[in-house]
Amino acid sequence: MEQKIRVLELKKVEEEGRIIEVPTKIEVYGKVYEADAEYAPPSEFKDVDLKDILDVKIGEIPSNAEIHVNEAMSVGELAGFLIFDQDGIAIRLMEKKEYYSGLIGLDYYLEMIKKIAKKLEFEENPLIAEVAHGFCGIELYKTLPKDITIGEALKEVEKLNAKVREIERKIEEIIEHILEIP
């Protein structure tokens, strides 16, 4: 069986008083990716081509590593970036307040997405909730079985997007109805 992801280099780092090994270089189907200069766990491998990893299983991602894909994905009106680790999928959604033009306020919109995500068994990462420089955003994470491929994991984000779009349509209908009232 072909190994889809190989760890090429590890670095020992201290975390909470213990030494752990963190990947610093990986190979994905022959393409080599190096982690960002900081190797605090987890190491981040950025700009990985999504099409190259669609058949990689979640459990095949090295421990203490995150795979950040270079394709953006949206949930409703917000652009997002996908991140995979050996336990599941995350989508980091961000928007600059001054550019947001939705039917409802951005804070309320983010709360709506959080509620929908919770019903679909996503968890919110509170560390990402506050973003600087006029941006606001959230990171949603879903734990998945190790034998699920990244392609199958994407369906979870697509379900979230479909539900958000459905609620948006309902909000639009309500607003249109209110505007028709004399």
C-alpha angles and dihedrals in degrees: 000000000000116000106231098191123031127184108229100178136019131192126201113231133174118244123175092341097312133094117240133175117244123190113243099175129028136176121221112191091327097317114114121219127187124207122241114275093263110074099191106143122300101041113213122228106194135195095025111164109247092212089059094058105036093111096043112112119233090239091057093066109103118254116259091024136107124201111213112194122214097224117090121225127194135220108198109311095343127092116226143189123222123228126184130194134169091277105044151301133306130191118200110204120194137171134174107237094224092057098045112106104171126142092253130040118281095241091053090044091054090049090052091052091049092053093048091046092051090054088053090051098255118141125215120238101219092197090072097046095093114054126179133234097045094305124122127188152141137227118220122196132192124191111222137187113273093239094059114107122230087247090057091045090058088065088068091059090044090055089051091049092048092052093047090049090050091054090046090055090051091050090050090051091051092049092048090049092050091049090054093056108103 
